[in-house]
């Protein structure tokens, strides 16, 4: 994707597209040269394009609030402007301009966070008013920050230093600093919250060690070693919705999955393996008090429970661990416009099997077209759609469409934001709020209106 000057966010890389899963990993968003796209994951390991803006605006950032109609976007032509839309109605609800390039946008059901290089802006999701600005943060050119999906523990994590791996935790509801954690010796490269908002995963620029902390207790719960051969650049950390797995992508062709216990307690030691590695583990367990602390820490670090190999290395990738038809899946979306679906063996882990290989966007939507290097039998091409905005089903929505958002009253804006933030019912289910989903009711004992009279 063609980024703004110096922009390098967690879902992108130069020459590709922006990709990101929503907060509960039920859908995927993508920003392309023609606009933004929304994809839904289907029960047969497929993916369906449910919306394409086709605005002609090169979109560099896009985030969707869970499965709602609320979408926040940033375009290449206006990198300092945040646009908030109701995509189903085709209306722009509001927009805000900032003093510098927007590097990241994060949403949950309570707050919207805008990250600039040296400041963070906290908005109320219900009326988009700025509640607080964290100014003079350490230089953060990659826009590294993470917002907890849970409104009960609505924390923002961001780098507290550009020299070491210090993490600042800010309470976005009570608007005060929560705590500071020393996570790594080298600067941070990735941050991720669990769905409950009580665990924070971190990785540094060295890329060899991944840690998981309890927040706000600042207790280190887990420490995993991604590898020992070389330092890599961690691109993404992602918890599964159940909190039992943590996935990590990097600039290599391997995606690692680590297994965590469901409770907050540190994991029990696993049985020692055969060979010299097992012997070392036994030695550490027996004489940990006699070894230098750094040596004991390295030998005690957990290793990946499962791993998946991508067909091509070098594309920036984001991952998600979720269930598809009650089966664990590892999903990997890349800046080349691809989505790979892997089977994850919950019992034994090991090498993940590639089930499906989807091409999300046609070549015309790629900012830098890439020639395919051959396709596997699992490869599928998404049937692309070009959605016009949904027709207005009431005069209020019709009046708002095409209207300058600055002309909306606060009441109108709040109404539109509230309507957009409401989650959509699952595809194919009944909506108890919609009378069209139910047959007409009649008093007990009365005859149907179209019944023939009795003789």
Helices and strands as residue ranges (DSSP letters): E 18-21, E 27-32, E 35-41, E 47-52, E 59-64, E 70-75, E 81-86, E 91-97, E 104-107, E 111-116, E 119-124, E 130-135, E 145-147, E 155-159, E 165-171, E 176-184, E 188-193, E 199-204, E 209-214, E 219-225, E 234-239, E 245-250, E 254-259, H 276-287, G 288-290, H 293-300, E 306-309, E 317-324, E 327-334, E 338-343, E 350-351, E 353-359, G 363-365, E 379-381, H 395-400, G 405-407, H 410-421, G 435-437
